[in-house]
Amino acid sequence: MGDFWNVEIITSWTGVRFQNPPLEALQVFDLIDRDFSPQGAIDWMNGHGYHTNAAYYPEVRVIGFEHEYMAYVGAQWSLVLRVGA
């Protein structure tokens, strides 16, 4: 795990307060840690009753969630708070 995985309540750029890290980010990370590809982890979750709106962008190695995204930087996944649409 990279940066910003500390457990806390934070506020999104739209003013929504939420628990960081989101549960679905932890679930995706866990599946990636078990050798799933990022898209494979998202597909597995959606196919096994763990609905997620996560989207994987392979060209920049980013997994987008509602209020933040996971970015693969320096051989580790870091959480980054979204700052706009």
PyMOL Python script that loads the backbone (N, CA, C, O; Angstrom):
from pymol import cmd

cmd.read_pdbstr("""\
ATOM      1  N   MET A   1       0.842  -1.183   0.000  1.00  0.00           N
ATOM      2  CA  MET A   1       0.000   0.000   0.000  1.00  0.00           C
ATOM      3  C   MET A   1       0.882   1.239   0.000  1.00  0.00           C
ATOM      4  O   MET A   1       1.920   1.293   0.660  1.00  0.00           O
ATOM      5  N   GLY A   2       0.448   2.202  -0.739  1.00  0.00           N
ATOM      6  CA  GLY A   2       1.174   3.463  -0.810  1.00  0.00           C
ATOM      7  C   GLY A   2       0.612   4.479   0.172  1.00  0.00           C
ATOM      8  O   GLY A   2       0.310   4.148   1.319  1.00  0.00           O
ATOM      9  N   ASP A   3       0.476   5.693  -0.279  1.00  0.00           N
ATOM     10  CA  ASP A   3       0.053   6.805   0.567  1.00  0.00           C
ATOM     11  C   ASP A   3      -1.462   6.884   0.713  1.00  0.00           C
ATOM     12  O   ASP A   3      -2.215   6.378  -0.119  1.00  0.00           O
ATOM     13  N   PHE A   4      -1.889   7.537   1.799  1.00  0.00           N
ATOM     14  CA  PHE A   4      -3.260   7.980   2.044  1.00  0.00           C
ATOM     15  C   PHE A   4      -4.223   6.852   2.385  1.00  0.00           C
ATOM     16  O   PHE A   4      -5.422   6.988   2.141  1.00  0.00           O
ATOM     17  N   TRP A   5      -3.745   5.751   2.937  1.00  0.00           N
ATOM     18  CA  TRP A   5      -4.617   4.652   3.340  1.00  0.00           C
ATOM     19  C   TRP A   5      -5.019   4.749   4.811  1.00  0.00           C
ATOM     20  O   TRP A   5      -5.622   3.816   5.342  1.00  0.00           O
ATOM     21  N   ASN A   6      -4.698   5.860   5.479  1.00  0.00           N
ATOM     22  CA  ASN A   6      -5.039   5.998   6.889  1.00  0.00           C
ATOM     23  C   ASN A   6      -6.564   6.102   7.048  1.00  0.00           C
ATOM     24  O   ASN A   6      -7.237   6.735   6.235  1.00  0.00           O
ATOM     25  N   VAL A   7      -7.095   5.479   8.095  1.00  0.00           N
ATOM     26  CA  VAL A   7      -8.534   5.447   8.334  1.00  0.00           C
ATOM     27  C   VAL A   7      -8.958   6.758   8.983  1.00  0.00           C
ATOM     28  O   VAL A   7      -8.467   7.131  10.049  1.00  0.00           O
ATOM     29  N   GLU A   8      -9.891   7.457   8.310  1.00  0.00           N
ATOM     30  CA  GLU A   8     -10.390   8.737   8.808  1.00  0.00           C
ATOM     31  C   GLU A   8     -11.621   9.154   8.010  1.00  0.00           C
ATOM     32  O   GLU A   8     -11.880   8.627   6.928  1.00  0.00           O
ATOM     33  N   ILE A   9     -12.366  10.093   8.549  1.00  0.00           N
ATOM     34  CA  ILE A   9     -13.483  10.692   7.830  1.00  0.00           C
ATOM     35  C   ILE A   9     -12.932  11.927   7.123  1.00  0.00           C
ATOM     36  O   ILE A   9     -12.330  12.796   7.754  1.00  0.00           O
ATOM     37  N   ILE A  10     -13.143  11.998   5.800  1.00  0.00           N
ATOM     38  CA  ILE A  10     -12.674  13.154   5.038  1.00  0.00           C
ATOM     39  C   ILE A  10     -13.825  13.713   4.208  1.00  0.00           C
ATOM     40  O   ILE A  10     -14.874  13.080   4.086  1.00  0.00           O
ATOM     41  N   THR A  11     -13.627  14.891   3.642  1.00  0.00           N
ATOM     42  CA  THR A  11     -14.648  15.563   2.851  1.00  0.00           C
ATOM     43  C   THR A  11     -14.219  15.599   1.393  1.00  0.00           C
ATOM     44  O   THR A  11     -13.096  15.991   1.077  1.00  0.00           O
ATOM     45  N   SER A  12     -15.124  15.186   0.503  1.00  0.00           N
ATOM     46  CA  SER A  12     -14.835  15.193  -0.930  1.00  0.00           C
ATOM     47  C   SER A  12     -14.914  16.618  -1.472  1.00  0.00           C
ATOM     48  O   SER A  12     -15.322  17.539  -0.764  1.00  0.00           O
ATOM     49  N   TRP A  13     -14.524  16.789  -2.725  1.00  0.00           N
ATOM     50  CA  TRP A  13     -14.563  18.106  -3.361  1.00  0.00           C
ATOM     51  C   TRP A  13     -15.994  18.611  -3.520  1.00  0.00           C
ATOM     52  O   TRP A  13     -16.209  19.806  -3.722  1.00  0.00           O
ATOM     53  N   THR A  14     -16.972  17.714  -3.433  1.00  0.00           N
ATOM     54  CA  THR A  14     -18.383  18.114  -3.530  1.00  0.00           C
ATOM     55  C   THR A  14     -19.003  18.370  -2.163  1.00  0.00           C
ATOM     56  O   THR A  14     -20.181  18.714  -2.069  1.00  0.00           O
ATOM     57  N   GLY A  15     -18.216  18.204  -1.103  1.00  0.00           N
ATOM     58  CA  GLY A  15     -18.698  18.452   0.247  1.00  0.00           C
ATOM     59  C   GLY A  15     -19.247  17.230   0.963  1.00  0.00           C
ATOM     60  O   GLY A  15     -19.756  17.350   2.078  1.00  0.00           O
ATOM     61  N   VAL A  16     -19.157  16.061   0.350  1.00  0.00           N
ATOM     62  CA  VAL A  16     -19.643  14.823   0.955  1.00  0.00           C
ATOM     63  C   VAL A  16     -18.581  14.279   1.909  1.00  0.00           C
ATOM     64  O   VAL A  16     -17.419  14.119   1.536  1.00  0.00           O
ATOM     65  N   ARG A  17     -18.998  13.996   3.145  1.00  0.00           N
ATOM     66  CA  ARG A  17     -18.077  13.390   4.107  1.00  0.00           C
ATOM     67  C   ARG A  17     -18.172  11.879   3.955  1.00  0.00           C
ATOM     68  O   ARG A  17     -19.269  11.332   3.844  1.00  0.00           O
ATOM     69  N   PHE A  18     -17.027  11.204   3.950  1.00  0.00           N
ATOM     70  CA  PHE A  18     -17.008   9.760   3.766  1.00  0.00           C
ATOM     71  C   PHE A  18     -15.833   9.143   4.498  1.00  0.00           C
ATOM     72  O   PHE A  18     -14.854   9.810   4.833  1.00  0.00           O
ATOM     73  N   GLN A  19     -15.964   7.839   4.735  1.00  0.00           N
ATOM     74  CA  GLN A  19     -14.906   7.073   5.409  1.00  0.00           C
ATOM     75  C   GLN A  19     -13.793   6.763   4.410  1.00  0.00           C
ATOM     76  O   GLN A  19     -14.049   6.203   3.344  1.00  0.00           O
ATOM     77  N   ASN A  20     -12.581   7.119   4.750  1.00  0.00           N
ATOM     78  CA  ASN A  20     -11.415   6.792   3.941  1.00  0.00           C
ATOM     79  C   ASN A  20     -10.645   5.693   4.670  1.00  0.00           C
ATOM     80  O   ASN A  20     -10.476   5.798   5.885  1.00  0.00           O
ATOM     81  N   PRO A  21     -10.179   4.667   4.011  1.00  0.00           N
ATOM     82  CA  PRO A  21     -10.428   4.326   2.617  1.00  0.00           C
ATOM     83  C   PRO A  21     -11.803   3.697   2.450  1.00  0.00           C
ATOM     84  O   PRO A  21     -12.300   3.029   3.356  1.00  0.00           O
ATOM     85  N   PRO A  22     -12.426   3.914   1.274  1.00  0.00           N
ATOM     86  CA  PRO A  22     -13.731   3.296   1.045  1.00  0.00           C
ATOM     87  C   PRO A  22     -13.610   1.774   1.039  1.00  0.00           C
ATOM     88  O   PRO A  22     -12.581   1.226   0.643  1.00  0.00           O
ATOM     89  N   LEU A  23     -14.663   1.101   1.480  1.00  0.00           N
ATOM     90  CA  LEU A  23     -14.650  -0.351   1.548  1.00  0.00           C
ATOM     91  C   LEU A  23     -14.329  -0.970   0.190  1.00  0.00           C
ATOM     92  O   LEU A  23     -13.554  -1.923   0.114  1.00  0.00           O
ATOM     93  N   GLU A  24     -14.918  -0.438  -0.882  1.00  0.00           N
ATOM     94  CA  GLU A  24     -14.675  -1.041  -2.192  1.00  0.00           C
ATOM     95  C   GLU A  24     -13.215  -0.888  -2.629  1.00  0.00           C
ATOM     96  O   GLU A  24     -12.708  -1.744  -3.355  1.00  0.00           O
ATOM     97  N   ALA A  25     -12.536   0.163  -2.214  1.00  0.00           N
ATOM     98  CA  ALA A  25     -11.112   0.302  -2.530  1.00  0.00           C
ATOM     99  C   ALA A  25     -10.305  -0.766  -1.794  1.00  0.00           C
ATOM    100  O   ALA A  25      -9.376  -1.344  -2.357  1.00  0.00           O
ATOM    101  N   LEU A  26     -10.662  -1.026  -0.535  1.00  0.00           N
ATOM    102  CA  LEU A  26      -9.983  -2.086   0.212  1.00  0.00           C
ATOM    103  C   LEU A  26     -10.230  -3.452  -0.419  1.00  0.00           C
ATOM    104  O   LEU A  26      -9.324  -4.282  -0.493  1.00  0.00           O
ATOM    105  N   GLN A  27     -11.461  -3.681  -0.872  1.00  0.00           N
ATOM    106  CA  GLN A  27     -11.789  -4.959  -1.507  1.00  0.00           C
ATOM    107  C   GLN A  27     -11.011  -5.142  -2.811  1.00  0.00           C
ATOM    108  O   GLN A  27     -10.468  -6.217  -3.066  1.00  0.00           O
ATOM    109  N   VAL A  28     -10.957  -4.089  -3.639  1.00  0.00           N
ATOM    110  CA  VAL A  28     -10.203  -4.163  -4.894  1.00  0.00           C
ATOM    111  C   VAL A  28      -8.724  -4.387  -4.598  1.00  0.00           C
ATOM    112  O   VAL A  28      -8.085  -5.220  -5.240  1.00  0.00           O
ATOM    113  N   PHE A  29      -8.175  -3.654  -3.634  1.00  0.00           N
ATOM    114  CA  PHE A  29      -6.775  -3.824  -3.283  1.00  0.00           C
ATOM    115  C   PHE A  29      -6.504  -5.257  -2.839  1.00  0.00           C
ATOM    116  O   PHE A  29      -5.499  -5.850  -3.232  1.00  0.00           O
ATOM    117  N   ASP A  30      -7.397  -5.816  -2.019  1.00  0.00           N
ATOM    118  CA  ASP A  30      -7.224  -7.186  -1.540  1.00  0.00           C
ATOM    119  C   ASP A  30      -7.184  -8.171  -2.708  1.00  0.00           C
ATOM    120  O   ASP A  30      -6.359  -9.085  -2.717  1.00  0.00           O
ATOM    121  N   LEU A  31      -8.056  -7.997  -3.679  1.00  0.00           N
ATOM    122  CA  LEU A  31      -8.068  -8.897  -4.831  1.00  0.00           C
ATOM    123  C   LEU A  31      -6.805  -8.728  -5.682  1.00  0.00           C
ATOM    124  O   LEU A  31      -6.251  -9.712  -6.173  1.00  0.00           O
ATOM    125  N   ILE A  32      -6.356  -7.496  -5.854  1.00  0.00           N
ATOM    126  CA  ILE A  32      -5.106  -7.267  -6.594  1.00  0.00           C
ATOM    127  C   ILE A  32      -3.944  -7.925  -5.854  1.00  0.00           C
ATOM    128  O   ILE A  32      -3.050  -8.502  -6.473  1.00  0.00           O
ATOM    129  N   ASP A  33      -3.965  -7.834  -4.531  1.00  0.00           N
ATOM    130  CA  ASP A  33      -2.924  -8.467  -3.716  1.00  0.00           C
ATOM    131  C   ASP A  33      -2.959  -9.994  -3.857  1.00  0.00           C
ATOM    132  O   ASP A  33      -1.956 -10.667  -3.618  1.00  0.00           O
ATOM    133  N   ARG A  34      -4.112 -10.529  -4.242  1.00  0.00           N
ATOM    134  CA  ARG A  34      -4.258 -11.976  -4.472  1.00  0.00           C
ATOM    135  C   ARG A  34      -4.044 -12.323  -5.947  1.00  0.00           C
ATOM    136  O   ARG A  34      -4.518 -13.355  -6.423  1.00  0.00           O
ATOM    137  N   ASP A  35      -3.333 -11.462  -6.658  1.00  0.00           N
ATOM    138  CA  ASP A  35      -2.915 -11.669  -8.052  1.00  0.00           C
ATOM    139  C   ASP A  35      -3.999 -11.478  -9.105  1.00  0.00           C
ATOM    140  O   ASP A  35      -3.839 -11.952 -10.230  1.00  0.00           O
ATOM    141  N   PHE A  36      -5.101 -10.797  -8.777  1.00  0.00           N
ATOM    142  CA  PHE A  36      -6.048 -10.391  -9.802  1.00  0.00           C
ATOM    143  C   PHE A  36      -5.487  -9.174 -10.524  1.00  0.00           C
ATOM    144  O   PHE A  36      -4.752  -8.387  -9.926  1.00  0.00           O
ATOM    145  N   SER A  37      -5.817  -9.011 -11.781  1.00  0.00           N
ATOM    146  CA  SER A  37      -5.520  -7.762 -12.468  1.00  0.00           C
ATOM    147  C   SER A  37      -6.509  -6.721 -11.945  1.00  0.00           C
ATOM    148  O   SER A  37      -7.540  -7.102 -11.390  1.00  0.00           O
ATOM    149  N   PRO A  38      -6.237  -5.428 -12.099  1.00  0.00           N
ATOM    150  CA  PRO A  38      -7.210  -4.437 -11.636  1.00  0.00           C
ATOM    151  C   PRO A  38      -8.603  -4.626 -12.257  1.00  0.00           C
ATOM    152  O   PRO A  38      -9.604  -4.593 -11.542  1.00  0.00           O
ATOM    153  N   GLN A  39      -8.671  -4.823 -13.571  1.00  0.00           N
ATOM    154  CA  GLN A  39      -9.975  -5.029 -14.196  1.00  0.00           C
ATOM    155  C   GLN A  39     -10.577  -6.356 -13.765  1.00  0.00           C
ATOM    156  O   GLN A  39     -11.792  -6.458 -13.594  1.00  0.00           O
ATOM    157  N   GLY A  40      -9.751  -7.365 -13.588  1.00  0.00           N
ATOM    158  CA  GLY A  40     -10.219  -8.658 -13.106  1.00  0.00           C
ATOM    159  C   GLY A  40     -10.819  -8.556 -11.708  1.00  0.00           C
ATOM    160  O   GLY A  40     -11.811  -9.221 -11.411  1.00  0.00           O
ATOM    161  N   ALA A  41     -10.229  -7.733 -10.851  1.00  0.00           N
ATOM    162  CA  ALA A  41     -10.746  -7.531  -9.496  1.00  0.00           C
ATOM    163  C   ALA A  41     -12.119  -6.862  -9.547  1.00  0.00           C
ATOM    164  O   ALA A  41     -13.039  -7.276  -8.842  1.00  0.00           O
ATOM    165  N   ILE A  42     -12.256  -5.841 -10.371  1.00  0.00           N
ATOM    166  CA  ILE A  42     -13.544  -5.151 -10.519  1.00  0.00           C
ATOM    167  C   ILE A  42     -14.591  -6.113 -11.070  1.00  0.00           C
ATOM    168  O   ILE A  42     -15.713  -6.167 -10.567  1.00  0.00           O
ATOM    169  N   ASP A  43     -14.231  -6.866 -12.095  1.00  0.00           N
ATOM    170  CA  ASP A  43     -15.159  -7.831 -12.695  1.00  0.00           C
ATOM    171  C   ASP A  43     -15.572  -8.902 -11.687  1.00  0.00           C
ATOM    172  O   ASP A  43     -16.745  -9.270 -11.623  1.00  0.00           O
ATOM    173  N   TRP A  44     -14.616  -9.405 -10.898  1.00  0.00           N
ATOM    174  CA  TRP A  44     -14.923 -10.426  -9.904  1.00  0.00           C
ATOM    175  C   TRP A  44     -15.911  -9.878  -8.876  1.00  0.00           C
ATOM    176  O   TRP A  44     -16.885 -10.546  -8.529  1.00  0.00           O
ATOM    177  N   MET A  45     -15.659  -8.664  -8.391  1.00  0.00           N
ATOM    178  CA  MET A  45     -16.567  -8.068  -7.404  1.00  0.00           C
ATOM    179  C   MET A  45     -17.979  -7.959  -7.960  1.00  0.00           C
ATOM    180  O   MET A  45     -18.934  -8.379  -7.308  1.00  0.00           O
ATOM    181  N   ASN A  46     -18.120  -7.403  -9.156  1.00  0.00           N
ATOM    182  CA  ASN A  46     -19.446  -7.232  -9.746  1.00  0.00           C
ATOM    183  C   ASN A  46     -20.118  -8.567 -10.044  1.00  0.00           C
ATOM    184  O   ASN A  46     -21.345  -8.654 -10.012  1.00  0.00           O
ATOM    185  N   GLY A  47     -19.351  -9.593 -10.328  1.00  0.00           N
ATOM    186  CA  GLY A  47     -19.906 -10.902 -10.619  1.00  0.00           C
ATOM    187  C   GLY A  47     -20.214 -11.759  -9.406  1.00  0.00           C
ATOM    188  O   GLY A  47     -20.816 -12.825  -9.531  1.00  0.00           O
ATOM    189  N   HIS A  48     -19.800 -11.296  -8.224  1.00  0.00           N
ATOM    190  CA  HIS A  48     -19.998 -12.089  -7.012  1.00  0.00           C
ATOM    191  C   HIS A  48     -20.749 -11.336  -5.919  1.00  0.00           C
ATOM    192  O   HIS A  48     -20.572 -11.621  -4.735  1.00  0.00           O
ATOM    193  N   GLY A  49     -21.578 -10.385  -6.307  1.00  0.00           N
ATOM    194  CA  GLY A  49     -22.440  -9.702  -5.347  1.00  0.00           C
ATOM    195  C   GLY A  49     -21.832  -8.532  -4.604  1.00  0.00           C
ATOM    196  O   GLY A  49     -22.424  -8.048  -3.640  1.00  0.00           O
ATOM    197  N   TYR A  50     -20.671  -8.064  -5.020  1.00  0.00           N
ATOM    198  CA  TYR A  50     -20.020  -6.905  -4.396  1.00  0.00           C
ATOM    199  C   TYR A  50     -20.020  -5.762  -5.395  1.00  0.00           C
ATOM    200  O   TYR A  50     -18.984  -5.445  -5.980  1.00  0.00           O
ATOM    201  N   HIS A  51     -21.176  -5.142  -5.594  1.00  0.00           N
ATOM    202  CA  HIS A  51     -21.320  -4.122  -6.630  1.00  0.00           C
ATOM    203  C   HIS A  51     -20.338  -2.966  -6.427  1.00  0.00           C
ATOM    204  O   HIS A  51     -20.174  -2.458  -5.318  1.00  0.00           O
ATOM    205  N   THR A  52     -19.700  -2.571  -7.507  1.00  0.00           N
ATOM    206  CA  THR A  52     -18.817  -1.416  -7.494  1.00  0.00           C
ATOM    207  C   THR A  52     -18.949  -0.662  -8.813  1.00  0.00           C
ATOM    208  O   THR A  52     -19.121  -1.265  -9.872  1.00  0.00           O
ATOM    209  N   ASN A  53     -18.867   0.653  -8.735  1.00  0.00           N
ATOM    210  CA  ASN A  53     -18.844   1.497  -9.930  1.00  0.00           C
ATOM    211  C   ASN A  53     -17.415   1.848 -10.317  1.00  0.00           C
ATOM    212  O   ASN A  53     -17.195   2.729 -11.149  1.00  0.00           O
ATOM    213  N   ALA A  54     -16.448   1.167  -9.720  1.00  0.00           N
ATOM    214  CA  ALA A  54     -15.036   1.440 -10.006  1.00  0.00           C
ATOM    215  C   ALA A  54     -14.768   1.273 -11.498  1.00  0.00           C
ATOM    216  O   ALA A  54     -15.374   0.437 -12.168  1.00  0.00           O
ATOM    217  N   ALA A  55     -13.848   2.088 -11.998  1.00  0.00           N
ATOM    218  CA  ALA A  55     -13.457   2.002 -13.407  1.00  0.00           C
ATOM    219  C   ALA A  55     -11.941   1.990 -13.478  1.00  0.00           C
ATOM    220  O   ALA A  55     -11.268   2.776 -12.811  1.00  0.00           O
ATOM    221  N   TYR A  56     -11.410   1.084 -14.299  1.00  0.00           N
ATOM    222  CA  TYR A  56      -9.959   0.969 -14.448  1.00  0.00           C
ATOM    223  C   TYR A  56      -9.522   1.644 -15.737  1.00  0.00           C
ATOM    224  O   TYR A  56     -10.113   1.426 -16.794  1.00  0.00           O
ATOM    225  N   TYR A  57      -8.484   2.463 -15.644  1.00  0.00           N
ATOM    226  CA  TYR A  57      -7.899   3.173 -16.785  1.00  0.00           C
ATOM    227  C   TYR A  57      -6.468   2.666 -16.956  1.00  0.00           C
ATOM    228  O   TYR A  57      -5.539   3.215 -16.364  1.00  0.00           O
ATOM    229  N   PRO A  58      -6.288   1.609 -17.772  1.00  0.00           N
ATOM    230  CA  PRO A  58      -4.976   0.953 -17.856  1.00  0.00           C
ATOM    231  C   PRO A  58      -3.858   1.835 -18.401  1.00  0.00           C
ATOM    232  O   PRO A  58      -2.700   1.658 -18.025  1.00  0.00           O
ATOM    233  N   GLU A  59      -4.181   2.776 -19.276  1.00  0.00           N
ATOM    234  CA  GLU A  59      -3.128   3.612 -19.865  1.00  0.00           C
ATOM    235  C   GLU A  59      -2.421   4.486 -18.835  1.00  0.00           C
ATOM    236  O   GLU A  59      -1.272   4.877 -19.037  1.00  0.00           O
ATOM    237  N   VAL A  60      -3.100   4.794 -17.733  1.00  0.00           N
ATOM    238  CA  VAL A  60      -2.470   5.588 -16.668  1.00  0.00           C
ATOM    239  C   VAL A  60      -2.414   4.829 -15.341  1.00  0.00           C
ATOM    240  O   VAL A  60      -2.013   5.392 -14.322  1.00  0.00           O
ATOM    241  N   ARG A  61      -2.814   3.556 -15.347  1.00  0.00           N
ATOM    242  CA  ARG A  61      -2.805   2.673 -14.176  1.00  0.00           C
ATOM    243  C   ARG A  61      -3.506   3.309 -12.979  1.00  0.00           C
ATOM    244  O   ARG A  61      -2.924   3.490 -11.910  1.00  0.00           O
ATOM    245  N   VAL A  62      -4.780   3.642 -13.199  1.00  0.00           N
ATOM    246  CA  VAL A  62      -5.616   4.283 -12.186  1.00  0.00           C
ATOM    247  C   VAL A  62      -6.946   3.554 -12.104  1.00  0.00           C
ATOM    248  O   VAL A  62      -7.515   3.171 -13.126  1.00  0.00           O
ATOM    249  N   ILE A  63      -7.442   3.363 -10.882  1.00  0.00           N
ATOM    250  CA  ILE A  63      -8.771   2.811 -10.639  1.00  0.00           C
ATOM    251  C   ILE A  63      -9.596   3.920  -9.996  1.00  0.00           C
ATOM    252  O   ILE A  63      -9.287   4.365  -8.890  1.00  0.00           O
ATOM    253  N   GLY A  64     -10.636   4.362 -10.679  1.00  0.00           N
ATOM    254  CA  GLY A  64     -11.458   5.462 -10.195  1.00  0.00           C
ATOM    255  C   GLY A  64     -12.617   4.981  -9.336  1.00  0.00           C
ATOM    256  O   GLY A  64     -13.291   4.006  -9.668  1.00  0.00           O
ATOM    257  N   PHE A  65     -12.838   5.677  -8.230  1.00  0.00           N
ATOM    258  CA  PHE A  65     -13.983   5.454  -7.349  1.00  0.00           C
ATOM    259  C   PHE A  65     -14.751   6.768  -7.260  1.00  0.00           C
ATOM    260  O   PHE A  65     -14.359   7.757  -7.880  1.00  0.00           O
ATOM    261  N   GLU A  66     -15.833   6.787  -6.498  1.00  0.00           N
ATOM    262  CA  GLU A  66     -16.690   7.964  -6.455  1.00  0.00           C
ATOM    263  C   GLU A  66     -15.969   9.233  -5.991  1.00  0.00           C
ATOM    264  O   GLU A  66     -16.098  10.279  -6.626  1.00  0.00           O
ATOM    265  N   HIS A  67     -15.218   9.152  -4.901  1.00  0.00           N
ATOM    266  CA  HIS A  67     -14.602  10.353  -4.329  1.00  0.00           C
ATOM    267  C   HIS A  67     -13.077  10.378  -4.412  1.00  0.00           C
ATOM    268  O   HIS A  67     -12.459  11.402  -4.121  1.00  0.00           O
ATOM    269  N   GLU A  68     -12.478   9.280  -4.800  1.00  0.00           N
ATOM    270  CA  GLU A  68     -11.029   9.225  -4.893  1.00  0.00           C
ATOM    271  C   GLU A  68     -10.633   8.143  -5.879  1.00  0.00           C
ATOM    272  O   GLU A  68     -11.490   7.443  -6.419  1.00  0.00           O
ATOM    273  N   TYR A  69      -9.363   8.006  -6.110  1.00  0.00           N
ATOM    274  CA  TYR A  69      -8.887   6.961  -7.012  1.00  0.00           C
ATOM    275  C   TYR A  69      -7.615   6.341  -6.484  1.00  0.00           C
ATOM    276  O   TYR A  69      -6.890   6.934  -5.685  1.00  0.00           O
ATOM    277  N   MET A  70      -7.357   5.113  -6.957  1.00  0.00           N
ATOM    278  CA  MET A  70      -6.124   4.405  -6.627  1.00  0.00           C
ATOM    279  C   MET A  70      -5.191   4.566  -7.815  1.00  0.00           C
ATOM    280  O   MET A  70      -5.565   4.269  -8.950  1.00  0.00           O
ATOM    281  N   ALA A  71      -3.997   5.029  -7.559  1.00  0.00           N
ATOM    282  CA  ALA A  71      -3.006   5.217  -8.625  1.00  0.00           C
ATOM    283  C   ALA A  71      -1.792   4.345  -8.339  1.00  0.00           C
ATOM    284  O   ALA A  71      -1.279   4.322  -7.220  1.00  0.00           O
ATOM    285  N   TYR A  72      -1.339   3.631  -9.360  1.00  0.00           N
ATOM    286  CA  TYR A  72      -0.158   2.776  -9.220  1.00  0.00           C
ATOM    287  C   TYR A  72       1.072   3.630  -9.504  1.00  0.00           C
ATOM    288  O   TYR A  72       1.373   3.951 -10.654  1.00  0.00           O
ATOM    289  N   VAL A  73       1.776   3.991  -8.431  1.00  0.00           N
ATOM    290  CA  VAL A  73       2.925   4.886  -8.531  1.00  0.00           C
ATOM    291  C   VAL A  73       4.085   4.273  -7.753  1.00  0.00           C
ATOM    292  O   VAL A  73       3.942   3.954  -6.573  1.00  0.00           O
ATOM    293  N   GLY A  74       5.218   4.109  -8.400  1.00  0.00           N
ATOM    294  CA  GLY A  74       6.400   3.608  -7.706  1.00  0.00           C
ATOM    295  C   GLY A  74       6.209   2.214  -7.138  1.00  0.00           C
ATOM    296  O   GLY A  74       6.660   1.937  -6.026  1.00  0.00           O
ATOM    297  N   ALA A  75       5.554   1.335  -7.873  1.00  0.00           N
ATOM    298  CA  ALA A  75       5.328  -0.064  -7.484  1.00  0.00           C
ATOM    299  C   ALA A  75       4.425  -0.210  -6.264  1.00  0.00           C
ATOM    300  O   ALA A  75       4.520  -1.204  -5.543  1.00  0.00           O
ATOM    301  N   GLN A  76       3.546   0.772  -6.021  1.00  0.00           N
ATOM    302  CA  GLN A  76       2.581   0.665  -4.931  1.00  0.00           C
ATOM    303  C   GLN A  76       1.306   1.413  -5.295  1.00  0.00           C
ATOM    304  O   GLN A  76       1.339   2.352  -6.090  1.00  0.00           O
ATOM    305  N   TRP A  77       0.180   0.995  -4.712  1.00  0.00           N
ATOM    306  CA  TRP A  77      -1.112   1.631  -4.952  1.00  0.00           C
ATOM    307  C   TRP A  77      -1.348   2.699  -3.891  1.00  0.00           C
ATOM    308  O   TRP A  77      -1.393   2.397  -2.699  1.00  0.00           O
ATOM    309  N   SER A  78      -1.497   3.943  -4.327  1.00  0.00           N
ATOM    310  CA  SER A  78      -1.788   5.055  -3.428  1.00  0.00           C
ATOM    311  C   SER A  78      -3.201   5.548  -3.668  1.00  0.00           C
ATOM    312  O   SER A  78      -3.697   5.489  -4.794  1.00  0.00           O
ATOM    313  N   LEU A  79      -3.862   6.039  -2.613  1.00  0.00           N
ATOM    314  CA  LEU A  79      -5.165   6.663  -2.759  1.00  0.00           C
ATOM    315  C   LEU A  79      -4.968   8.152  -2.961  1.00  0.00           C
ATOM    316  O   LEU A  79      -4.129   8.777  -2.311  1.00  0.00           O
ATOM    317  N   VAL A  80      -5.755   8.717  -3.874  1.00  0.00           N
ATOM    318  CA  VAL A  80      -5.666  10.144  -4.187  1.00  0.00           C
ATOM    319  C   VAL A  80      -7.081  10.710  -4.144  1.00  0.00           C
ATOM    320  O   VAL A  80      -7.976  10.192  -4.811  1.00  0.00           O
ATOM    321  N   LEU A  81      -7.285  11.754  -3.378  1.00  0.00           N
ATOM    322  CA  LEU A  81      -8.584  12.405  -3.271  1.00  0.00           C
ATOM    323  C   LEU A  81      -8.875  13.164  -4.564  1.00  0.00           C
ATOM    324  O   LEU A  81      -8.046  13.945  -5.030  1.00  0.00           O
ATOM    325  N   ARG A  82     -10.052  12.934  -5.140  1.00  0.00           N
ATOM    326  CA  ARG A  82     -10.435  13.650  -6.360  1.00  0.00           C
ATOM    327  C   ARG A  82     -10.658  15.115  -6.035  1.00  0.00           C
ATOM    328  O   ARG A  82     -11.173  15.441  -4.966  1.00  0.00           O
ATOM    329  N   VAL A  83     -10.279  15.997  -6.937  1.00  0.00           N
ATOM    330  CA  VAL A  83     -10.437  17.430  -6.722  1.00  0.00           C
ATOM    331  C   VAL A  83     -11.322  18.082  -7.774  1.00  0.00           C
ATOM    332  O   VAL A  83     -11.374  19.309  -7.854  1.00  0.00           O
ATOM    333  N   GLY A  84     -12.004  17.308  -8.564  1.00  0.00           N
ATOM    334  CA  GLY A  84     -12.919  17.855  -9.572  1.00  0.00           C
ATOM    335  C   GLY A  84     -13.552  16.745 -10.371  1.00  0.00           C
ATOM    336  O   GLY A  84     -13.257  15.565 -10.180  1.00  0.00           O
ATOM    337  N   ALA A  85     -14.431  17.146 -11.271  1.00  0.00           N
ATOM    338  CA  ALA A  85     -15.166  16.173 -12.091  1.00  0.00           C
ATOM    339  C   ALA A  85     -14.208  15.378 -12.902  1.00  0.00           C
ATOM    340  O   ALA A  85     -14.620  14.503 -13.662  1.00  0.00           O
TER     341      ALA A  85
END
""", "prot")
cmd.dss("prot")
cmd.show_as("cartoon", "prot")
cmd.util.cbc("prot")
cmd.orient("prot")
